[in-house]
Amino acid sequence: MNTLRTLLLIVALGLLAACSNEPPNPNPRAAVPLQPAPVDLPRYMGRWYIVALIPYFAEKDMVGSYAQWTLRDDGKIDDQYFGRRKTFDSALKHYRFTDTPVPGTGNGEWRVRVIWPITVTQLTVYVDPDYRYTLIGYPGKTLGWVFSRDPHMDDATYRSLLARFDAMGYDTSRFRRVPQTPDEIGKPGFETIGH
């Protein structure tokens, strides 16, 4: 049943990206293609908290979410997603994916296999020199994520990372922060949690 659910999730994600009902991106750089940033894979591995994202159905109403990336001996990456639906008291959801860095991209572009043979493209568009923050983009700029090694991010750092997305042509008004603690649920600028 999980395999079927995952397959439906990926198909729907593809349809969402292709047929978005969102208004056109007003950013004057919207048509400029995203470029992957070079990544030192061993340094990039580990836990990354999802601080903010452009909301979409698969991660809707998730709180306390994070990714765990592990480099395999074959050069691929075990990609695990963890999060709780609506409240921090709900059961921890867990999904597994396999990622493959694309040769010639400096390890900044990954093909994410959700279920064979379906893959999606994920681009690392920025990682800070200390590997504390990273920005993940999606071709077409319909999806984007702000990741951090720490679940808490100050407003100045968050704004500076959104400014990077803006410079790449994203409509940054669409980003919402992901509650990483119970007191963040319902705060302005955070994703609205349904009831």
C-alpha positions in Angstrom: 0.0 0.0 0.0 2.9 2.4 0.8 4.3 1.8 -2.7 1.0 2.6 -4.4 0.7 5.8 -2.2 4.2 6.8 -3.1 3.5 6.3 -6.8 0.4 8.4 -6.6 2.3 11.1 -4.8 4.9 11.3 -7.5 2.4 11.3 -10.4 0.4 14.0 -8.6 3.6 16.0 -8.0 4.4 15.9 -11.7 0.9 17.0 -12.6 1.1 19.7 -10.0 4.3 21.1 -11.4 3.0 20.9 -15.0 -0.5 22.2 -14.3 -0.2 24.6 -11.4 -3.1 26.9 -10.8 -0.8 29.5 -9.2 -0.7 32.9 -10.8 2.3 33.6 -13.1 5.6 34.3 -11.3 5.9 38.1 -11.2 9.7 38.0 -10.6 11.4 39.7 -13.6 14.0 36.9 -13.5 11.4 34.1 -13.6 12.6 32.8 -17.0 16.3 32.5 -16.1 17.1 28.8 -15.6 18.3 27.6 -12.3 21.9 26.5 -12.0 23.1 23.8 -9.6 25.7 24.8 -7.0 28.7 22.5 -6.6 28.4 20.3 -3.5 30.9 18.3 -1.5 28.8 15.2 -1.0 30.4 13.9 2.2 30.0 17.3 3.9 26.4 17.6 2.5 25.2 14.4 4.1 23.4 14.2 7.4 20.2 15.7 8.8 18.7 18.9 7.3 15.6 20.5 8.9 13.0 21.9 6.5 12.8 25.5 7.6 10.6 26.7 4.8 9.0 25.6 1.5 6.6 26.6 -1.2 3.6 24.6 0.1 2.3 21.7 -2.0 0.1 18.7 -1.3 2.8 16.2 -0.3 4.2 18.2 2.6 0.9 20.1 3.4 0.2 20.3 7.1 3.6 18.8 8.1 5.4 20.0 11.2 8.9 19.2 12.6 9.9 17.9 9.2 13.5 17.0 8.2 15.5 15.0 5.7 18.3 12.6 6.4 20.8 12.0 3.5 23.3 9.2 3.6 26.0 8.6 0.9 26.2 5.0 -0.2 29.2 3.1 -1.4 27.8 3.1 -5.0 27.7 6.9 -5.1 23.9 7.1 -4.7 22.2 8.8 -1.8 19.7 7.3 0.6 17.2 10.1 1.1 14.8 9.8 4.0 12.0 12.3 4.8 10.5 12.5 8.3 7.6 14.7 9.5 4.4 14.8 11.6 0.9 15.7 10.3 -0.6 18.8 11.9 0.7 18.3 15.4 3.8 17.3 17.2 1.8 14.6 19.0 0.9 12.8 15.8 2.8 9.7 14.5 6.1 10.3 12.7 5.8 9.8 9.0 8.8 8.3 7.2 9.4 8.1 3.4 12.5 6.7 1.6 13.9 7.7 -1.8 17.1 7.0 -3.7 19.0 10.0 -5.2 21.6 9.9 -7.9 23.9 12.9 -8.5 24.0 13.8 -12.2 27.5 13.7 -13.7 28.9 17.1 -14.8 26.8 19.1 -12.3 29.3 19.2 -9.5 26.9 17.0 -7.5 24.4 19.8 -7.4 21.7 18.2 -9.5 20.1 14.9 -8.3 17.7 12.6 -9.9 15.4 11.5 -7.1 13.8 8.1 -7.6 10.7 7.9 -5.6 9.7 4.5 -7.1 11.2 2.8 -10.1 11.1 4.0 -12.9 9.8 7.5 -11.8 12.3 10.2 -11.0 12.2 13.9 -10.4 15.0 16.5 -10.6 16.2 18.3 -7.5 18.7 21.1 -7.7 20.9 22.4 -4.9 21.0 26.0 -5.9 22.9 27.3 -2.9 24.9 25.9 0.1 26.8 28.2 2.5 30.5 27.7 2.9 30.0 26.1 6.4 27.3 23.7 5.1 24.8 25.1 7.7 22.1 26.2 5.2 21.1 25.0 1.7 18.5 25.9 -0.8 16.8 23.3 -3.0 15.1 24.2 -6.2 12.9 22.6 -8.8 13.0 23.3 -12.5 10.2 25.7 -13.3 10.5 27.3 -9.8 7.2 26.0 -8.7 8.8 24.3 -5.7 11.6 25.3 -3.4 12.9 24.5 0.1 15.1 26.2 2.7 17.1 23.7 4.7 19.2 24.2 7.9 21.3 22.0 10.1 19.5 23.5 13.1 15.6 23.5 13.3 15.7 27.2 14.4 16.6 30.0 12.1 16.7 33.7 13.0 14.7 36.1 10.8 17.7 37.9 9.3 19.2 34.6 8.1 15.8 33.5 6.7 15.4 36.8 4.8 18.9 36.6 3.4 18.2 33.1 2.1 14.9 34.2 0.6 16.8 37.1 -1.1 19.0 34.4 -2.8 15.8 32.7 -4.1 14.6 36.1 -5.3 17.8 36.7 -7.2 17.3 33.3 -8.9 13.8 34.3 -10.1 11.6 32.8 -7.5 8.3 34.4 -6.3 9.4 34.4 -2.7 6.0 35.5 -1.5 4.9 31.9 -1.9 7.4 30.5 0.7 6.0 29.6 4.2 8.0 28.5 7.2 7.5 25.0 8.5 6.8 24.8 12.3 9.7 23.1 14.0 8.3 23.6 17.5 4.7 23.6 18.8 4.7 27.4 19.5 5.4 28.2 15.8 2.1 26.7 14.7 -0.2 29.5 13.6 2.5 32.2 13.7 2.5 34.7 10.7 4.7 33.6 7.9 4.4 29.9 8.8 2.5 27.4 6.9 -1.2 27.3 7.8 -2.0 24.0 9.4 -5.5 22.6 8.5 -7.8 21.2 11.1 
